[in-house]
Amino acid sequence: MATAIRLKRGGRAHAPYYRVVVMDSRKRNRGRILDEIGVYQPCARPEPLIEIDAARALDWLGKGAQPTQTVRNVLSKKGILAALAEGKTAEDLERGPAAPAPAAAETETSPPETKDNLDAAQ
């Protein structure tokens, strides 16, 4: 079955509310859904509301579900597509980005250049 991850509209006039759903790509948009993986509310203030279950999204993407262009943009904002490309799991996304490794110390340590050290070198 050809599955697609797409938006299913709800809400009222001038106040859209979308459910991010997985459904057969050959069916109409108001048809039966296989799974609901999140919500997207673009008119929420101060910024759009995006809530997506990363574990289920990665599971469906791993099974071959194709996101629509808008859903692809939403998944990119949440970092789910990047995690899929890197082979990360949903648990890795929940932990957040790994802390950067501390900078390596210089291998050679030289004494600070002072007037006494410069006189001794000459």
matplotlib code that plots the C-alpha trace (Angstrom):
import matplotlib.pyplot as plt

x = [0.0, 1.3, 1.2, 1.6, 2.1, -0.1, -2.2, -5.9, -7.6, -9.9, -10.8, -13.0, -12.8, -9.6, -8.4, -7.0, -6.0, -4.2, -3.7, -0.6, -1.9, -0.7, -3.1, -3.3, -2.1, -4.7, -7.6, -9.3, -8.0, -11.2, -10.8, -9.9, -6.5, -4.0, -2.3, -2.3, 1.2, 0.8, -0.9, 0.1, -1.6, -0.1, -2.2, -1.2, 0.4, 3.2, 4.5, 3.0, 2.2, 3.9, 3.5, 4.7, 5.4, 9.0, 9.0, 5.9, 7.0, 10.4, 8.6, 6.4, 9.2, 11.2, 8.4, 8.4, 5.7, 6.2, 5.5, 3.9, 6.0, 4.3, 4.7, 8.3, 8.9, 7.2, 9.3, 12.5, 11.7, 11.4, 14.6, 13.0, 14.2, 17.8, 17.5, 16.3, 19.2, 21.7, 20.1, 19.1, 16.2, 13.4, 15.2, 18.2, 15.8, 14.3, 17.7, 18.5, 21.8, 24.9, 27.2, 30.2, 33.5, 35.8, 38.6, 41.8, 44.6, 47.7, 50.2, 53.2, 53.1, 55.5, 56.3, 54.8, 57.1, 58.4, 61.4, 63.4, 62.8, 63.8, 67.0, 67.9, 67.4, 69.9]
y = [0.0, 3.4, 5.4, 9.2, 11.4, 14.5, 17.2, 16.7, 20.1, 21.0, 24.2, 27.0, 29.7, 31.7, 29.5, 26.3, 23.4, 20.4, 16.8, 15.2, 11.8, 8.7, 7.4, 5.6, 8.1, 6.9, 7.9, 11.3, 13.6, 13.1, 9.3, 6.8, 7.3, 4.7, 6.7, 10.2, 11.3, 14.9, 18.3, 21.5, 24.8, 27.5, 30.4, 29.9, 33.0, 34.0, 31.1, 28.1, 25.1, 21.9, 18.7, 15.5, 12.1, 11.6, 7.9, 7.2, 9.6, 7.9, 4.5, 5.4, 7.0, 3.9, 1.8, 3.9, 6.5, 9.6, 13.0, 15.8, 18.9, 20.8, 17.9, 17.6, 21.2, 20.7, 17.5, 19.4, 22.2, 19.6, 17.9, 14.5, 14.3, 15.1, 12.4, 9.9, 10.7, 10.3, 7.1, 8.4, 7.1, 9.0, 8.6, 10.5, 13.3, 13.5, 13.8, 16.8, 17.6, 16.1, 18.4, 19.3, 17.8, 20.1, 21.6, 19.6, 21.2, 22.2, 19.5, 21.9, 24.3, 27.1, 29.6, 33.0, 35.4, 37.8, 40.2, 37.8, 34.9, 37.0, 38.1, 34.5, 33.3, 35.9]
z = [0.0, -0.9, 2.3, 2.7, 5.6, 5.0, 6.7, 7.4, 7.9, 10.7, 12.6, 11.2, 8.6, 8.8, 11.8, 10.3, 12.5, 10.9, 12.1, 10.7, 9.6, 7.8, 5.2, 1.8, -0.8, -3.3, -1.0, -0.6, 2.1, 4.3, 4.1, 6.8, 8.4, 9.5, 12.2, 13.6, 14.5, 15.5, 15.1, 13.3, 14.0, 11.8, 13.2, 16.8, 18.4, 19.0, 16.8, 15.1, 17.2, 16.0, 18.0, 16.4, 17.9, 16.7, 17.3, 15.2, 12.5, 12.2, 12.3, 9.4, 7.4, 7.9, 6.5, 3.3, 3.9, 1.8, 3.4, 1.3, 0.8, 3.6, 6.0, 4.9, 5.9, 9.3, 9.9, 9.0, 11.5, 14.2, 13.1, 12.3, 8.7, 9.7, 12.4, 9.8, 7.5, 10.3, 11.5, 14.9, 16.9, 18.6, 21.9, 20.5, 19.5, 23.0, 24.6, 22.5, 20.8, 22.2, 24.2, 22.1, 23.2, 25.1, 23.0, 23.1, 25.0, 23.1, 23.0, 23.5, 26.3, 26.1, 28.9, 28.5, 26.7, 29.3, 29.2, 31.4, 29.0, 26.0, 27.6, 28.5, 25.0, 23.5]

ax = plt.figure().add_subplot(projection="3d")
ax.plot(x, y, z, "-o")
ax.set_aspect("equal")
plt.show()
